Amino acid sequence: MPVKRSTLRENHISFWDRIHIDLPLLLGLLVLMGVGLVTIYSAGGQDMALIERQVVRLGIAIGVMV
């Protein structure tokens, strides 16, 4: 008995679908975070302490979201 193509496609689920993460949305969010970091760096007088604190906050936020 031949196997239908739709059955084969259903069995091959991508990694991102399996963990329920919308990849384009995640990439857009990461780009916005990067722009925010550049803005903070520029407005903060190139103070790396501000960037480090913000990166920690962003890491916590991503961890909570995932």
Secondary structure, 3 states (H helix, E strand, C coil): CCCCHHHHHHHCCCHHHHCCCCHHHHHHHHHHHHHHHHHHHHHCCCCHHHHHHHHHHHHHHHHHHC
